[in-house]
Amino acid sequence: MEVQQISVFLENQPGRLSAVTTVLQDADVNVRGFSVSDTVDFAIARLVVDDPTRAIAALEQQGYIARTTPIIVLELRDTPGELARILSIVAQAGISINYAYSLVSTYVAIQVGDLKKAHELLVGQPVHLIDQEMLAQMCLPVSASAPALARDCEEPIDKEA
């Protein structure tokens, strides 16, 4: 079982990632997860989307260099040590992990050049900023498609608070 990841090559300049996500929005493509790796001049945006074929077509039509790569997506239990357990299985088989990232598409971590200014800009937007304490209290439900992984969550975090 595999999922197609899209890699988009970008100049490391303000607004480039925003432009890519706007192209996907205009093509009615939903981003399920992403990661961005940078160098001084360039960046690689890796995206998991609901329709990779439509995404690639839209990106290439706008002049982006985009490629697909097969990846494995896992749904883990929200318990301490679960990630270590899964990574150990792969490591013990002698398989290298080239990179990894999370696909929780509604919680996004961004590292920015001006943390204070970005925070001030986002406070008034329809988005919930998460602090360290809230992160520690999260109890993420596992989808109905994987009931064997369900965790007992007394009270999930209230994202509306």
Secondary structure in CASP SS format (residue, H / E / C, confidence):
PFRMAT SS
TARGET T0000
AUTHOR 0000-0000-0000
METHOD secondary structure of the structure
MODEL  1
M C 1.00
E C 1.00
V E 1.00
Q E 1.00
Q E 1.00
I E 1.00
S E 1.00
V E 1.00
F E 1.00
L E 1.00
E E 1.00
N C 1.00
Q C 1.00
P C 1.00
G C 1.00
R H 1.00
L H 1.00
S H 1.00
A H 1.00
V H 1.00
T H 1.00
T H 1.00
V H 1.00
L H 1.00
Q H 1.00
D H 1.00
A C 1.00
D C 1.00
V C 1.00
N C 1.00
V E 1.00
R E 1.00
G E 1.00
F E 1.00
S E 1.00
V E 1.00
S E 1.00
D E 1.00
T C 1.00
V C 1.00
D C 1.00
F E 1.00
A E 1.00
I E 1.00
A E 1.00
R E 1.00
L E 1.00
V E 1.00
V E 1.00
D C 1.00
D C 1.00
P H 1.00
T H 1.00
R H 1.00
A H 1.00
I H 1.00
A H 1.00
A H 1.00
L H 1.00
E H 1.00
Q H 1.00
Q C 1.00
G C 1.00
Y C 1.00
I E 1.00
A E 1.00
R E 1.00
T E 1.00
T E 1.00
P E 1.00
I E 1.00
I C 1.00
V C 1.00
L C 1.00
E C 1.00
L C 1.00
R C 1.00
D C 1.00
T C 1.00
P C 1.00
G C 1.00
E H 1.00
L H 1.00
A H 1.00
R H 1.00
I H 1.00
L H 1.00
S H 1.00
I H 1.00
V H 1.00
A H 1.00
Q H 1.00
A C 1.00
G C 1.00
I C 1.00
S C 1.00
I C 1.00
N C 1.00
Y C 1.00
A C 1.00
Y C 1.00
S C 1.00
L C 1.00
V C 1.00
S C 1.00
T C 1.00
Y C 1.00
V C 1.00
A C 1.00
I C 1.00
Q C 1.00
V C 1.00
G C 1.00
D C 1.00
L H 1.00
K H 1.00
K H 1.00
A H 1.00
H H 1.00
E H 1.00
L H 1.00
L H 1.00
V H 1.00
G C 1.00
Q C 1.00
P C 1.00
V C 1.00
H C 1.00
L C 1.00
I C 1.00
D C 1.00
Q H 1.00
E H 1.00
M H 1.00
L H 1.00
A H 1.00
Q H 1.00
M C 1.00
C C 1.00
L C 1.00
P C 1.00
V C 1.00
S C 1.00
A C 1.00
S C 1.00
A C 1.00
P H 1.00
A H 1.00
L H 1.00
A C 1.00
R C 1.00
D C 1.00
C C 1.00
E C 1.00
E C 1.00
P C 1.00
I C 1.00
D C 1.00
K C 1.00
E C 1.00
A C 1.00
END
